[in-house]
Each structure stands twice: as structure tokens, then as C-alpha cells.
Amino acid sequence: MIKLNPDKLANLKTSDQLFDEKYGVKETPTRVAFEADSAAWYFGELMRERRKELKMTQADLAERVNAKRTYISRVERGESDIQMSSFFKLASALDIKIRPEFCPV
């Protein structure tokens, strides 16, 4: 069994500390931008994987939502800040059920 060095462990940074150093503390413009970009990338990945599961091409999906294939490509790469209505259209076309949950922060 490997024995961990407690001194080294004490000097390890948390993920929050690393994010604070690289992108700024929470609610600063750089951190907000990073989190928005991360969310766009994440949802784009989910949509791409679902589209592939359904054996659809980007052109097929674009046709279903009355959009251009290049738009679908940008969404999947997290390069397009999509409106909520577009998000719901894409989700519906991909047979993804969305259940919004509103709760106080």
C-alpha cells in the first residue's frame, strides 16, 4: 500500500483555488466568462453525443430545427451562445426532455 506524505497533501490546492488563480474569483468578469464558455461547451457535447446516438448528421438536425448546418456545428463546439428557445428546439429534435427547475440561489 502506498503511504501518502501528509506534508505534500497539506500543500495541494483545491480545484476552487486553481480556478481562482487561473480565471479569477467567483463573480469576476473573467470567471463568469469562463463558466459561460464551459457551460456552452458542456451542452454542446451533450447534444453532439445525443445526435450521434440517434445516427443523425448535423444537416439532419439542422433541417429538423430549421437552421443551418454551420449553426449546429457552432453549437456543438460551444461557440454559439444559443437562446433558450433554440435550446428547447434542439432538445426536442434530439428527443431530450428538459425539466426546468427554478429555485432561489
C-alpha positions as CSV (number, residue, x, y, z in Angstrom):
1,M,0.0,0.0,0.0
2,I,1.3,3.5,-0.9
3,K,1.8,5.8,2.0
4,L,0.9,9.4,1.3
5,N,3.0,12.2,2.6
6,P,0.9,14.5,4.8
7,D,3.1,17.5,4.2
8,K,2.6,17.2,0.4
9,L,-1.1,16.7,0.9
10,A,-1.3,19.8,3.0
11,N,0.2,21.9,0.2
12,L,-2.2,20.6,-2.5
13,K,-4.6,23.2,-3.9
14,T,-8.3,22.7,-4.2
15,S,-10.0,23.0,-7.6
16,D,-11.6,26.2,-6.4
17,Q,-8.1,27.7,-5.6
18,L,-6.8,26.7,-9.0
19,F,-9.8,28.2,-10.8
20,D,-9.5,31.4,-8.7
21,E,-5.8,31.7,-9.7
22,K,-6.4,31.0,-13.4
23,Y,-9.8,32.6,-14.1
24,G,-10.3,34.9,-11.1
25,V,-12.5,34.6,-8.1
26,K,-16.2,33.8,-8.5
27,E,-18.4,36.6,-10.0
28,T,-15.5,38.4,-11.6
29,P,-15.9,39.0,-15.3
30,T,-13.2,36.6,-16.3
31,R,-14.6,33.8,-14.1
32,V,-18.2,34.5,-15.3
33,A,-16.9,34.3,-18.9
34,F,-15.1,31.0,-18.2
35,E,-18.1,29.5,-16.6
36,A,-20.4,30.5,-19.5
37,D,-17.9,29.1,-22.0
38,S,-17.7,25.9,-20.0
39,A,-21.5,25.5,-19.9
40,A,-21.7,26.2,-23.7
41,W,-19.1,23.5,-24.4
42,Y,-20.7,21.0,-22.0
43,F,-24.2,21.4,-23.5
44,G,-22.7,21.3,-27.0
45,E,-21.0,18.0,-26.1
46,L,-24.3,16.5,-24.8
47,M,-26.1,17.5,-27.9
48,R,-23.4,16.1,-30.2
49,E,-23.4,12.8,-28.4
50,R,-27.1,12.5,-28.4
51,R,-27.2,13.4,-32.2
52,K,-24.7,10.6,-32.8
53,E,-26.7,8.2,-30.7
54,L,-29.6,8.9,-33.0
55,K,-27.4,8.4,-36.0
56,M,-28.3,11.9,-37.3
57,T,-26.0,14.2,-39.2
58,Q,-25.6,17.8,-38.4
59,A,-27.5,18.5,-41.6
60,D,-30.4,16.2,-40.4
61,L,-30.6,18.1,-37.1
62,A,-30.4,21.5,-38.8
63,E,-33.3,20.5,-41.1
64,R,-35.4,19.4,-38.1
65,V,-35.0,22.8,-36.3
66,N,-34.9,25.0,-39.5
67,A,-31.3,26.1,-39.0
68,K,-28.1,25.9,-41.0
69,R,-25.7,23.0,-40.5
70,T,-22.9,25.5,-39.6
71,Y,-25.1,26.8,-36.7
72,I,-25.4,23.2,-35.4
73,S,-21.6,22.8,-35.7
74,R,-21.0,26.0,-33.7
75,V,-23.5,25.0,-31.0
76,E,-21.8,21.6,-30.7
77,R,-18.4,23.2,-30.3
78,G,-19.7,25.6,-27.7
79,E,-19.0,28.6,-29.9
80,S,-22.6,29.9,-30.1
81,D,-24.5,31.4,-27.3
82,I,-27.9,30.0,-28.1
83,Q,-31.2,31.4,-26.9
84,M,-33.4,29.4,-24.6
85,S,-36.0,28.9,-27.4
86,S,-33.3,27.5,-29.7
87,F,-32.1,25.2,-26.8
88,F,-35.6,23.8,-26.4
89,K,-36.0,23.3,-30.2
90,L,-32.7,21.4,-30.3
91,A,-33.5,19.3,-27.3
92,S,-36.9,18.4,-28.7
93,A,-35.4,17.4,-32.0
94,L,-33.0,15.2,-30.2
95,D,-35.7,13.6,-28.1
96,I,-34.3,15.1,-24.9
97,K,-36.8,16.0,-22.2
98,I,-36.0,19.2,-20.3
99,R,-37.5,19.8,-16.9
100,P,-36.6,23.3,-15.7
101,E,-36.2,23.7,-12.0
102,F,-36.4,27.1,-10.6
103,C,-35.0,27.6,-7.1
104,P,-33.6,30.5,-5.2
105,V,-29.9,30.9,-5.0
